[in-house]
Amino acid sequence: MTKKKFNFRKKLFIKNRLVILNEDTFEEIFSFKLNLMNVFVTFTLGGIFLILITTFIIAFTPLREFIPGYSSTELKKNATELAIKSDSLETALKKNEAYINGIQKVLRGELEYAKFNKDSILADADEPIEVNMKPSEEEIKLREEVNRMEKESGEKTRNKNKSDKK
């Protein structure tokens, strides 16, 4: 086994000659002195270079838009602008609806004019929406079970303390 490894290492560094000849005249056109290690290193570095160049071309040029899953930068920019505009329009709409509801209350006589103020209505529109904080049936059952378990563990510790004192 050591001979095979030695032979392989030896073969890597044996010099070989690559000659390109003209077939008609047998004139030597080109020649190289190579060994297997040089060929291996050259092809490895060439492959890595090609991979890096391809990656950079795809990553930093508009070619990435042709890869499925990537969207264009213009599309992303337009989407963020539209999201910002829709949020601002939504808040403006809420304020206008609150203002109109306040005016309708005044016109119906449900609210005195002296208490009617545009700023107070707009401030009411900015308040967060109320969340239902009432516990569900499952939560109530869980709370009762936890309380029962705490009482049982409390009684056990009391009984243990009493027995320790005696």
MDTraj code that builds the backbone (N, CA, C; nanometers):
import mdtraj as md
import numpy as np

residues = "MET THR LYS LYS LYS PHE ASN PHE ARG LYS LYS LEU PHE ILE LYS ASN ARG LEU VAL ILE LEU ASN GLU ASP THR PHE GLU GLU ILE PHE SER PHE LYS LEU ASN LEU MET ASN VAL PHE VAL THR PHE THR LEU GLY GLY ILE PHE LEU ILE LEU ILE THR THR PHE ILE ILE ALA PHE THR PRO LEU ARG GLU PHE ILE PRO GLY TYR SER SER THR GLU LEU LYS LYS ASN ALA THR GLU LEU ALA ILE LYS SER ASP SER LEU GLU THR ALA LEU LYS LYS ASN GLU ALA TYR ILE ASN GLY ILE GLN LYS VAL LEU ARG GLY GLU LEU GLU TYR ALA LYS PHE ASN LYS ASP SER ILE LEU ALA ASP ALA ASP GLU PRO ILE GLU VAL ASN MET LYS PRO SER GLU GLU GLU ILE LYS LEU ARG GLU GLU VAL ASN ARG MET GLU LYS GLU SER GLY GLU LYS THR ARG ASN LYS ASN LYS SER ASP LYS LYS".split()
xyz = np.array([
    [0.0826, -0.1192, 0.0000],
    [0.0000, 0.0000, 0.0000],
    [0.0873, 0.1260, 0.0000],
    [0.1976, 0.1205, 0.0719],
    [0.2864, 0.2364, 0.0732],
    [0.3525, 0.2555, -0.0612],
    [0.3754, 0.1455, -0.1340],
    [0.4348, 0.1578, -0.2674],
    [0.3393, 0.2279, -0.3630],
    [0.2087, 0.1979, -0.3498],
    [0.1104, 0.2618, -0.4372],
    [0.1050, 0.4114, -0.4104],
    [0.1049, 0.4497, -0.2811],
    [0.1035, 0.5921, -0.2485],
    [0.2301, 0.6576, -0.2998],
    [0.3415, 0.5920, -0.2814],
    [0.4682, 0.6468, -0.3265],
    [0.4690, 0.6598, -0.4786],
    [0.4171, 0.5579, -0.5473],
    [0.4128, 0.5622, -0.6938],
    [0.3218, 0.6742, -0.7425],
    [0.2093, 0.6931, -0.6740],
    [0.1163, 0.7996, -0.7148],
    [0.1815, 0.9353, -0.6941],
    [0.2470, 0.9554, -0.5814],
    [0.3159, 1.0819, -0.5563],
    [0.4267, 1.1035, -0.6586],
    [0.4939, 0.9978, -0.6888],
    [0.6020, 1.0077, -0.7861],
    [0.5470, 1.0444, -0.9239],
    [0.4351, 0.9828, -0.9609],
    [0.3738, 1.0104, -1.0914],
    [0.3242, 1.1539, -1.1008],
    [0.2820, 1.2111, -0.9889],
    [0.2346, 1.3494, -0.9912],
    [0.3432, 1.4462, -1.0363],
    [0.4675, 1.4172, -1.0032],
    [0.5747, 1.5116, -1.0300],
    [0.6674, 1.4690, -1.1449],
    [0.6319, 1.3640, -1.2159],
    [0.7117, 1.3238, -1.3322],
    [0.6828, 1.4208, -1.4452],
    [0.7877, 1.4729, -1.5065],
    [0.7714, 1.5692, -1.6157],
    [0.7318, 1.4958, -1.7432],
    [0.6306, 1.5507, -1.8084],
    [0.5841, 1.4999, -1.9372],
    [0.5883, 1.6142, -2.0366],
    [0.5883, 1.5786, -2.1615],
    [0.5957, 1.6812, -2.2641],
    [0.4712, 1.6720, -2.3514],
    [0.4040, 1.7836, -2.3701],
    [0.2884, 1.7934, -2.4580],
    [0.3344, 1.8654, -2.5839],
    [0.3222, 1.7966, -2.6976],
    [0.3723, 1.8522, -2.8240],
    [0.2576, 1.8580, -2.9228],
    [0.2464, 1.9689, -2.9932],
    [0.1483, 1.9843, -3.0999],
    [0.2267, 1.9903, -3.2307],
    [0.1958, 1.8958, -3.3195],
    [0.2691, 1.8831, -3.4462],
    [0.1764, 1.9079, -3.5643],
    [0.2348, 1.9562, -3.6730],
    [0.1649, 1.9643, -3.7995],
    [0.1687, 1.8239, -3.8589],
    [0.0536, 1.7646, -3.8854],
    [0.0472, 1.6246, -3.9255],
    [0.1091, 1.5996, -4.0624],
    [0.1021, 1.6959, -4.1503],
    [0.1572, 1.6756, -4.2840],
    [0.3099, 1.6812, -4.2841],
    [0.3650, 1.7793, -4.2137],
    [0.5102, 1.7981, -4.2186],
    [0.5810, 1.7500, -4.0922],
    [0.5074, 1.7116, -3.9931],
    [0.5596, 1.6733, -3.8614],
    [0.6438, 1.7848, -3.7986],
    [0.6103, 1.9065, -3.8352],
    [0.6783, 2.0224, -3.7788],
    [0.6197, 2.0512, -3.6407],
    [0.7046, 2.0739, -3.5436],
    [0.6609, 2.1028, -3.4069],
    [0.6079, 2.2460, -3.4017],
    [0.4820, 2.2595, -3.3676],
    [0.4202, 2.3921, -3.3616],
    [0.4298, 2.4477, -3.2189],
    [0.4018, 2.3619, -3.1217],
    [0.3954, 2.4078, -2.9834],
    [0.4341, 2.2927, -2.8924],
    [0.5005, 2.3228, -2.7805],
    [0.5324, 2.2165, -2.6855],
    [0.5310, 2.2716, -2.5433],
    [0.4897, 2.1855, -2.4505],
    [0.4854, 2.2187, -2.3082],
    [0.5559, 2.1100, -2.2299],
    [0.6196, 2.1501, -2.1197],
    [0.6677, 2.0535, -2.0227],
    [0.5736, 2.0616, -1.9038],
    [0.5045, 1.9527, -1.8754],
    [0.4017, 1.9496, -1.7713],
    [0.4231, 1.8306, -1.6800],
    [0.3631, 1.8423, -1.5609],
    [0.3467, 1.7242, -1.4774],
    [0.2014, 1.7224, -1.4301],
    [0.1563, 1.6122, -1.3755],
    [0.0147, 1.5977, -1.3378],
    [-0.0272, 1.7000, -1.2323],
    [0.0633, 1.7331, -1.1423],
    [0.0299, 1.8302, -1.0380],
    [0.0006, 1.9666, -1.0982],
    [0.0817, 2.0105, -1.1956],
    [0.0568, 2.1397, -1.2604],
    [-0.0780, 2.1401, -1.3323],
    [-0.1105, 2.0326, -1.3989],
    [-0.2380, 2.0229, -1.4706],
    [-0.3538, 2.0279, -1.3714],
    [-0.3416, 1.9522, -1.2634],
    [-0.4475, 1.9494, -1.1616],
    [-0.4679, 2.0877, -1.1000],
    [-0.3607, 2.1539, -1.0626],
    [-0.3705, 2.2867, -1.0015],
    [-0.4285, 2.3873, -1.1003],
    [-0.3846, 2.3815, -1.2254],
    [-0.4353, 2.4753, -1.3261],
    [-0.5852, 2.4585, -1.3480],
    [-0.6307, 2.3341, -1.3634],
    [-0.7746, 2.3118, -1.3842],
    [-0.8561, 2.3475, -1.2604],
    [-0.8037, 2.3211, -1.1419],
    [-0.8748, 2.3563, -1.0185],
    [-0.8891, 2.5072, -1.0055],
    [-0.7797, 2.5798, -1.0240],
    [-0.7864, 2.7256, -1.0152],
    [-0.8749, 2.7844, -1.1252],
    [-0.8695, 2.7275, -1.2450],
    [-0.9570, 2.7738, -1.3531],
    [-1.1037, 2.7526, -1.3201],
    [-1.1357, 2.6368, -1.2628],
    [-1.2748, 2.6094, -1.2243],
    [-1.3231, 2.7044, -1.1166],
    [-1.2402, 2.7278, -1.0164],
    [-1.2775, 2.8219, -0.9097],
    [-1.2953, 2.9621, -0.9662],
    [-1.2064, 3.0021, -1.0550],
    [-1.2170, 3.1340, -1.1186],
    [-1.3472, 3.1481, -1.1969],
    [-1.3827, 3.0458, -1.2733],
    [-1.5090, 3.0499, -1.3494],
    [-1.6301, 3.0585, -1.2566],
    [-1.6276, 2.9831, -1.1501],
    [-1.7395, 2.9866, -1.0547],
    [-1.7520, 3.1247, -0.9923],
    [-1.6402, 3.1839, -0.9508],
    [-1.6437, 3.3172, -0.8907],
    [-1.6926, 3.4229, -0.9894],
    [-1.6419, 3.4198, -1.1110],
    [-1.6846, 3.5173, -1.2124],
    [-1.8345, 3.5043, -1.2395],
    [-1.8820, 3.3811, -1.2537],
    [-2.0249, 3.3593, -1.2783],
    [-2.1091, 3.4095, -1.1613],
    [-2.0642, 3.3820, -1.0397],
    [-2.1375, 3.4275, -0.9214],
    [-2.1437, 3.5792, -0.9160],
    [-2.0320, 3.6455, -0.9391],
    [-2.0313, 3.7912, -0.9355],
    [-2.1162, 3.8511, -1.0472],
    [-2.1132, 3.7928, -1.1655],
    [-2.1949, 3.8444, -1.2750],
    [-2.3431, 3.8334, -1.2408],
    [-2.3820, 3.7208, -1.1847],
    [-2.5234, 3.7021, -1.1503],
    [-2.5635, 3.7898, -1.0327],
    [-2.4763, 3.8030, -0.9335],
    [-2.5117, 3.8755, -0.8118],
    [-2.5179, 4.0266, -0.8314],
    [-2.4305, 4.0814, -0.9140],
    [-2.4199, 4.2263, -0.9225],
    [-2.4655, 4.2852, -1.0548],
    [-2.5377, 4.2120, -1.1348],
    [-2.5932, 4.2643, -1.2590],
    [-2.7429, 4.2331, -1.2626],
    [-2.8145, 4.2925, -1.3554],
    [-2.9580, 4.2646, -1.3647],
    [-2.9919, 4.1212, -1.4056],
    [-2.8924, 4.0387, -1.4311],
    [-2.9193, 3.8990, -1.4671],
    [-2.9901, 3.8232, -1.3546],
    [-2.9722, 3.8683, -1.2306],
    [-3.0338, 3.7974, -1.1183],
    [-3.1865, 3.8012, -1.1247],
    [-3.2411, 3.8951, -1.2000],
    [-3.3860, 3.9031, -1.2124],
    [-3.4427, 3.7853, -1.2913],
    [-3.3597, 3.7177, -1.3689],
    [-3.4059, 3.6033, -1.4467],
    [-3.4066, 3.4742, -1.3661],
    [-3.3493, 3.4773, -1.2466],
    [-3.3506, 3.3600, -1.1596],
    [-3.4848, 3.3562, -1.0881],
    [-3.5534, 3.2437, -1.0875],
    [-3.6830, 3.2368, -1.0187],
    [-3.6666, 3.2662, -0.8700],
    [-3.7566, 3.3487, -0.8177],
    [-3.7533, 3.3828, -0.6764],
    [-3.6981, 3.5214, -0.6500],
    [-3.6222, 3.5773, -0.7438],
    [-3.5698, 3.7128, -0.7280],
    [-3.6617, 3.8086, -0.8020],
    [-3.6923, 3.9196, -0.7366],
    [-3.7731, 4.0203, -0.8039],
    [-3.6852, 4.1407, -0.8354],
    [-3.7312, 4.2221, -0.9262],
    [-3.6504, 4.3363, -0.9675],
    [-3.6472, 4.4411, -0.8568],
    [-3.5430, 4.5216, -0.8569],
    [-3.5299, 4.6256, -0.7554],
    [-3.6367, 4.7321, -0.7725],
    [-3.6754, 4.7567, -0.8964],
    [-3.7813, 4.8553, -0.9211],
    [-3.9141, 4.8075, -0.8630],
    [-3.9408, 4.6788, -0.8772],
    [-4.0635, 4.6225, -0.8217],
    [-4.0646, 4.6321, -0.6697],
    [-3.9507, 4.6023, -0.6067],
    [-3.9420, 4.6137, -0.4610],
    [-3.9612, 4.7583, -0.4161],
    [-3.9003, 4.8516, -0.4888],
    [-3.9120, 4.9930, -0.4547],
    [-4.0576, 5.0384, -0.4655],
    [-4.1242, 5.0001, -0.5741],
    [-4.2648, 5.0368, -0.5923],
    [-4.3530, 4.9752, -0.4839],
    [-4.3240, 4.8521, -0.4451],
    [-4.4039, 4.7858, -0.3420],
    [-4.3904, 4.8568, -0.2079],
    [-4.2702, 4.8975, -0.1708],
    [-4.2535, 4.9684, -0.0432],
    [-4.3200, 5.1053, -0.0469],
    [-4.3090, 5.1754, -0.1600],
    [-4.3754, 5.3057, -0.1722],
    [-4.5273, 5.2908, -0.1605],
    [-4.5821, 5.1898, -0.2248],
    [-4.7269, 5.1683, -0.2176],
    [-4.7710, 5.1286, -0.0777],
    [-4.6890, 5.0516, -0.0079],
    [-4.7235, 5.0134, 0.1292],
    [-4.7264, 5.1361, 0.2190],
    [-4.6297, 5.2251, 0.2028],
    [-4.6264, 5.3478, 0.2836],
    [-4.7464, 5.4360, 0.2514],
    [-4.7782, 5.4503, 0.1235],
    [-4.8932, 5.5326, 0.0839],
    [-5.0238, 5.4742, 0.1364],
    [-5.0389, 5.3425, 0.1290],
    [-5.1634, 5.2821, 0.1761],
    [-5.1786, 5.2982, 0.3271],
    [-5.0680, 5.2902, 0.4017],
    [-5.0758, 5.3116, 0.5466],
    [-5.1187, 5.4540, 0.5780],
    [-5.0603, 5.5515, 0.5089],
    [-5.0966, 5.6907, 0.5352],
    [-5.2405, 5.7181, 0.4933],
    [-5.2844, 5.6589, 0.3824],
    [-5.4242, 5.6767, 0.3407],
    [-5.5207, 5.6134, 0.4400],
    [-5.4820, 5.5014, 0.4958],
    [-5.5671, 5.4341, 0.5941],
    [-5.5839, 5.5195, 0.7195],
    [-5.4757, 5.5793, 0.7681],
    [-5.4874, 5.6651, 0.8868],
    [-5.5688, 5.7903, 0.8553],
    [-5.5491, 5.8480, 0.7359],
    [-5.6277, 5.9661, 0.6979],
    [-5.7756, 5.9307, 0.6872],
    [-5.8055, 5.8136, 0.6344],
    [-5.9443, 5.7697, 0.6228],
    [-6.0084, 5.7518, 0.7601],
    [-5.9348, 5.6940, 0.8544],
    [-5.9872, 5.6768, 0.9908],
    [-6.0161, 5.8113, 1.0558],
    [-5.9260, 5.9060, 1.0362],
    [-5.9470, 6.0396, 1.0936],
    [-6.0696, 6.1063, 1.0323],
    [-6.0839, 6.0943, 0.9005],
    [-6.1992, 6.1562, 0.8335],
    [-6.3298, 6.0903, 0.8773],
    [-6.3293, 5.9590, 0.8912],
    [-6.4509, 5.8906, 0.9370],
    [-6.4879, 5.9327, 1.0782],
    [-6.3896, 5.9464, 1.1661],
    [-6.4176, 5.9908, 1.3030],
    [-6.4712, 6.1332, 1.3024],
    [-6.4155, 6.2176, 1.2196],
    [-6.4620, 6.3557, 1.2103],
    [-6.6056, 6.3610, 1.1587],
    [-6.6351, 6.2834, 1.0548],
    [-6.7710, 6.2814, 0.9983],
    [-6.8702, 6.2245, 1.0996],
    [-6.8316, 6.1202, 1.1718],
    [-6.9202, 6.0648, 1.2759],
    [-6.9483, 6.1684, 1.3837],
    [-6.8477, 6.2459, 1.4196],
    [-6.8683, 6.3519, 1.5193],
    [-6.9633, 6.4581, 1.4686],
    [-6.9481, 6.4973, 1.3442],
    [-7.0371, 6.5982, 1.2856],
    [-7.1800, 6.5444, 1.2794],
    [-7.1945, 6.4150, 1.2433],
    [-7.3284, 6.3557, 1.2373],
    [-7.3933, 6.3542, 1.3752],
    [-7.3147, 6.3287, 1.4788],
    [-7.3703, 6.3321, 1.6156],
    [-7.4184, 6.4716, 1.6517],
    [-7.3417, 6.5718, 1.6120],
    [-7.3819, 6.7100, 1.6402],
    [-7.5099, 6.7437, 1.5644],
    [-7.5186, 6.7017, 1.4379],
    [-7.6369, 6.7328, 1.3577],
    [-7.7604, 6.6601, 1.4099],
    [-7.7438, 6.5407, 1.4640],
    [-7.8563, 6.4668, 1.5199],
    [-7.8940, 6.5168, 1.6595],
    [-7.8060, 6.5940, 1.7180],
    [-7.8326, 6.6453, 1.8512],
    [-7.7849, 6.5524, 1.9613],
    [-7.7062, 6.4555, 1.9287],
    [-7.6564, 6.3622, 2.0301],
    [-7.5375, 6.4200, 2.1068],
    [-7.4778, 6.5230, 2.0546],
    [-7.3595, 6.5821, 2.1156],
    [-7.3758, 6.7324, 2.1115],
    [-7.3425, 6.7947, 2.2212],
    [-7.3535, 6.9402, 2.2246],
    [-7.2420, 7.0020, 2.1417],
    [-7.2729, 7.1151, 2.0833],
    [-7.1738, 7.1803, 1.9990],
    [-7.0540, 7.2276, 2.0803],
    [-7.0783, 7.2667, 2.2035],
    [-6.9697, 7.3164, 2.2884],
    [-6.8672, 7.2056, 2.3160],
    [-6.9118, 7.0794, 2.3185],
    [-6.8211, 6.9690, 2.3446],
    [-6.7558, 6.9171, 2.2168],
    [-6.8021, 6.9656, 2.1052],
    [-6.7512, 6.9184, 1.9764],
    [-6.6229, 6.9935, 1.9419],
    [-6.5136, 6.9181, 1.9257],
    [-6.3854, 6.9780, 1.8927],
    [-6.3155, 6.8849, 1.7934],
    [-6.2668, 6.9407, 1.6866],
    [-6.2014, 6.8592, 1.5827],
    [-6.0798, 6.7858, 1.6380],
    [-6.0026, 6.8519, 1.7221],
    [-5.8815, 6.7902, 1.7764],
    [-5.9137, 6.6703, 1.8656],
    [-6.0211, 6.6820, 1.9441],
    [-6.0568, 6.5702, 2.0324],
    [-6.1064, 6.4504, 1.9516],
    [-6.1756, 6.4771, 1.8430],
    [-6.2235, 6.3680, 1.7581],
    [-6.1064, 6.2999, 1.6894],
    [-6.0118, 6.3792, 1.6401],
    [-5.8952, 6.3203, 1.5744],
    [-5.8096, 6.2428, 1.6738],
    [-5.8041, 6.2894, 1.7970],
    [-5.7286, 6.2161, 1.8989],
    [-5.7970, 6.0834, 1.9295],
    [-5.9304, 6.0820, 1.9274],
    [-6.0037, 5.9568, 1.9487],
    [-5.9760, 5.8583, 1.8360],
    [-5.9563, 5.9085, 1.7138],
    [-5.9301, 5.8200, 1.5996],
    [-5.7928, 5.7552, 1.6104],
    [-5.6990, 5.8213, 1.6782],
    [-5.5642, 5.7677, 1.6917],
    [-5.5519, 5.6623, 1.8001],
    [-5.6537, 5.6492, 1.8843],
    [-5.6459, 5.5519, 1.9928],
    [-5.6465, 5.4105, 1.9354],
    [-5.5733, 5.3199, 1.9987],
    [-5.5704, 5.1823, 1.9474],
    [-5.7065, 5.1143, 1.9615],
    [-5.7270, 5.0181, 1.8765],
    [-5.8525, 4.9435, 1.8775],
    [-5.8580, 4.8581, 2.0035],
    [-5.9761, 4.8529, 2.0657],
    [-5.9910, 4.7751, 2.1882],
    [-5.9804, 4.6261, 2.1564],
    [-5.9116, 4.5561, 2.2439],
    [-5.8913, 4.4133, 2.2275],
    [-5.9776, 4.3416, 2.3306],
    [-6.0372, 4.2328, 2.2894],
    [-6.1199, 4.1539, 2.3805],
    [-6.0287, 4.0827, 2.4794],
    [-6.0333, 4.1272, 2.6048],
    [-5.9458, 4.0716, 2.7074],
    [-6.0189, 3.9722, 2.7980],
    [-6.1412, 3.9380, 2.7628],
    [-6.2158, 3.8422, 2.8443],
    [-6.1587, 3.7024, 2.8225],
    [-6.1396, 3.6281, 2.9313],
    [-6.0825, 3.4937, 2.9174],
    [-6.1835, 3.3975, 2.8543],
    [-6.1310, 3.3058, 2.7763],
    [-6.2173, 3.2045, 2.7152],
    [-6.2431, 3.0935, 2.8164],
    [-6.3312, 3.0019, 2.7803],
    [-6.3648, 2.8898, 2.8692],
    [-6.2415, 2.8053, 2.8992],
    [-6.1584, 2.7831, 2.7991],
    [-6.0372, 2.7022, 2.8188],
    [-5.9422, 2.7696, 2.9169],
    [-5.9304, 2.9037, 2.9065],
    [-5.8427, 2.9756, 2.9989],
    [-5.8946, 2.9679, 3.1412],
    [-6.0247, 2.9796, 3.1563],
    [-6.0839, 2.9721, 3.2905],
    [-6.0569, 2.8350, 3.3516],
    [-6.0758, 2.7289, 3.2747],
    [-6.0500, 2.5934, 3.3251],
    [-5.9037, 2.5765, 3.3633],
    [-5.8139, 2.6276, 3.2801],
    [-5.6713, 2.6168, 3.3090],
    [-5.6358, 2.6921, 3.4372],
    [-5.6921, 2.8115, 3.4551],
    [-5.6649, 2.8892, 3.5764],
    [-5.7141, 2.8157, 3.7006],
    [-5.8336, 2.7561, 3.6914],
    [-5.8870, 2.6817, 3.8056],
    [-5.7975, 2.5619, 3.8382],
    [-5.7502, 2.4932, 3.7365],
    [-5.6638, 2.3774, 3.7590],
    [-5.5308, 2.4186, 3.8226],
    [-5.4735, 2.5296, 3.7761],
    [-5.3483, 2.5785, 3.8343],
    [-5.3691, 2.6193, 3.9788],
    [-5.4807, 2.6879, 4.0087],
    [-5.5099, 2.7267, 4.1471],
    [-5.5245, 2.6043, 4.2361],
    [-5.5930, 2.5039, 4.1870],
    [-5.6121, 2.3816, 4.2652],
    [-5.4770, 2.3139, 4.2925],
    [-5.3916, 2.3087, 4.1898],
    [-5.2596, 2.2475, 4.2075],
    [-5.1742, 2.3269, 4.3061],
    [-5.1851, 2.4605, 4.3021],
    [-5.1090, 2.5436, 4.3961],
    [-5.1580, 2.5221, 4.5386],
    [-5.2888, 2.5100, 4.5547],
    [-5.3434, 2.4856, 4.6891],
    [-5.2952, 2.3513, 4.7418],
    [-5.2980, 2.2492, 4.6581],
    [-5.2536, 2.1163, 4.7003],
    [-5.1061, 2.1175, 4.7384],
    [-5.0234, 2.1852, 4.6583],
    [-4.8799, 2.1895, 4.6904],
    [-4.8568, 2.2725, 4.8158],
    [-4.9377, 2.3774, 4.8381],
    [-4.9272, 2.4584, 4.9599],
    [-4.9638, 2.3788, 5.0829],
    [-5.0676, 2.2953, 5.0729],
    [-5.1088, 2.2113, 5.1857],
    [-5.0015, 2.1079, 5.2170],
    [-4.9390, 2.0521, 5.1169],
    [-4.8332, 1.9531, 5.1386],
    [-4.7150, 2.0150, 5.2112],
    [-4.6780, 2.1384, 5.1709],
    [-4.5643, 2.2039, 5.2370],
    [-4.6005, 2.2397, 5.3812],
    [-4.7255, 2.2780, 5.4070],
    [-4.7673, 2.3094, 5.5444],
    [-4.7634, 2.1833, 5.6300],
    [-4.8147, 2.0751, 5.5762],
    [-4.8141, 1.9496, 5.6519],
    [-4.6700, 1.9041, 5.6796],
    [-4.5856, 1.9244, 5.5821],
    [-4.4456, 1.8855, 5.5995],
    [-4.3786, 1.9709, 5.7060],
    [-4.4082, 2.1047, 5.7039],
    [-4.3510, 2.1943, 5.8039],
    [-4.3993, 2.1580, 5.9440],
    [-4.5268, 2.1196, 5.9571],
    [-4.5814, 2.0831, 6.0885],
    [-4.5133, 1.9571, 6.1387],
    [-4.4914, 1.8610, 6.0512],
    [-4.4271, 1.7371, 6.0942],
    [-4.2795, 1.7618, 6.1291],
    [-4.2150, 1.8574, 6.0616],
    [-4.0762, 1.8905, 6.0922],
    [-4.0645, 1.9586, 6.2283],
    [-4.1631, 2.0395, 6.2661],
    [-4.1597, 2.1118, 6.3936],
    [-4.1788, 2.0175, 6.5113],
    [-4.2530, 1.9104, 6.4921],
    [-4.2816, 1.8184, 6.6022],
    [-4.1615, 1.7413, 6.6316],
])
top = md.Topology()
chain = top.add_chain()
for i, resn in enumerate(residues, 1):
    res = top.add_residue(resn, chain, resSeq=i)
    for name in ("N", "CA", "C"):
        top.add_atom(name, md.element.get_by_symbol(name[0]), res)
traj = md.Trajectory(xyz[None], top)
